[in-house]
C-alpha cells in the first residue's frame, strides 16, 4: 500500500484554490505509485471564460502543483463549469 502524506494533499489543494482564475475546486484524487504521485482534479471555470484563458490557467495550476509537492509524475486536470466558491474545506479529497 502506497500512502499519500496528508501534508502533500493539503499543499496540492492550496495550490489549486490559490491559483488565479480557478473559480472552484471539485474532486481531487492523489494516486501514489512506485514512480511517484499522480494528481487528478476537477477545476471550475465561469461559463463565459474563454477557452484560451482556461488553457492558460490549467498550465499555471500544473506549475503550482509541481512546485508544491516533489515527486509528482503526472497531473490530469478536468475543467468544469464552476459551482459556488465554498471549496476551502470540502470533504471531497480521496487519497488512494
C-alpha positions as CSV (number, residue, x, y, z in Angstrom):
1,X,0.0,0.0,0.0
2,X,1.4,3.4,-1.0
3,X,0.4,6.1,1.4
4,X,0.0,9.8,0.5
5,X,1.3,12.3,3.0
6,X,-1.7,14.4,4.2
7,X,0.6,17.5,4.0
8,X,1.0,16.8,0.3
9,X,-2.8,16.6,-0.1
10,X,-3.2,19.9,1.7
11,X,-0.4,21.6,-0.3
12,X,-1.9,20.4,-3.6
13,X,-5.4,21.7,-2.6
14,X,-4.0,25.0,-1.6
15,X,-2.1,25.3,-4.9
16,X,-5.4,24.7,-6.7
17,X,-7.5,27.1,-4.7
18,X,-5.0,29.9,-4.7
19,X,-4.3,29.8,-8.5
20,X,-5.8,32.9,-10.1
21,X,-8.6,32.0,-12.5
22,X,-9.7,28.9,-10.7
23,X,-13.3,29.6,-9.5
24,X,-13.9,26.3,-7.8
25,X,-12.2,23.1,-6.9
26,X,-14.1,19.8,-7.1
27,X,-12.8,16.3,-6.5
28,X,-9.1,15.9,-6.0
29,X,-7.6,12.4,-6.1
30,X,-4.0,11.6,-5.3
31,X,-2.7,8.3,-6.6
32,X,0.6,7.2,-5.0
33,X,2.6,4.6,-7.1
34,X,6.1,3.2,-7.2
35,X,7.3,6.0,-9.6
36,X,5.7,8.9,-7.7
37,X,2.4,10.7,-7.4
38,X,-0.4,11.1,-10.0
39,X,-2.8,14.0,-9.3
40,X,-6.3,14.3,-10.8
41,X,-8.5,17.3,-10.1
42,X,-11.8,18.9,-11.3
43,X,-11.5,22.7,-11.6
44,X,-14.4,25.0,-12.1
45,X,-14.5,28.0,-14.5
46,X,-17.2,30.5,-15.3
47,X,-19.4,29.7,-18.3
48,X,-18.1,32.8,-20.2
49,X,-14.4,32.1,-19.5
50,X,-12.6,32.0,-22.9
51,X,-11.0,28.6,-23.7
52,X,-7.6,30.3,-24.1
53,X,-7.9,31.5,-20.5
54,X,-8.9,28.1,-19.3
55,X,-5.9,26.6,-21.0
56,X,-3.5,29.2,-19.5
57,X,-4.9,28.7,-16.0
58,X,-4.6,24.9,-16.3
59,X,-0.9,25.4,-17.3
60,X,-0.4,27.6,-14.2
61,X,-2.1,25.0,-12.0
62,X,0.3,22.3,-13.2
63,X,3.3,24.6,-12.4
64,X,1.8,25.3,-8.9
65,X,1.3,21.6,-8.2
66,X,4.8,20.7,-9.3
67,X,6.2,23.5,-7.1
68,X,4.1,22.5,-4.1
69,X,4.9,18.8,-3.9
70,X,8.0,16.9,-5.0
71,X,7.6,13.6,-6.8
72,X,4.6,14.4,-8.9
73,X,4.9,12.3,-12.0
74,X,1.5,13.1,-13.6
75,X,-1.2,15.7,-13.5
76,X,-4.7,15.3,-15.0
77,X,-7.0,18.3,-14.8
78,X,-10.6,18.3,-15.8
79,X,-12.2,21.8,-16.4
80,X,-15.9,22.1,-15.5
81,X,-18.5,24.8,-15.0
82,X,-17.8,26.4,-11.7
83,X,-20.0,25.9,-8.7
84,X,-20.2,28.4,-5.8
85,X,-16.9,29.2,-4.2
86,X,-17.2,27.3,-1.0
87,X,-14.4,24.8,-1.6
88,X,-11.9,25.7,1.1
89,X,-12.8,22.8,3.4
90,X,-14.7,20.3,1.2
91,X,-14.6,16.6,2.1
92,X,-14.2,15.5,-1.5
93,X,-10.5,14.6,-1.4
94,X,-9.8,11.0,-1.9
95,X,-6.4,9.5,-1.0
96,X,-5.6,6.2,-2.7
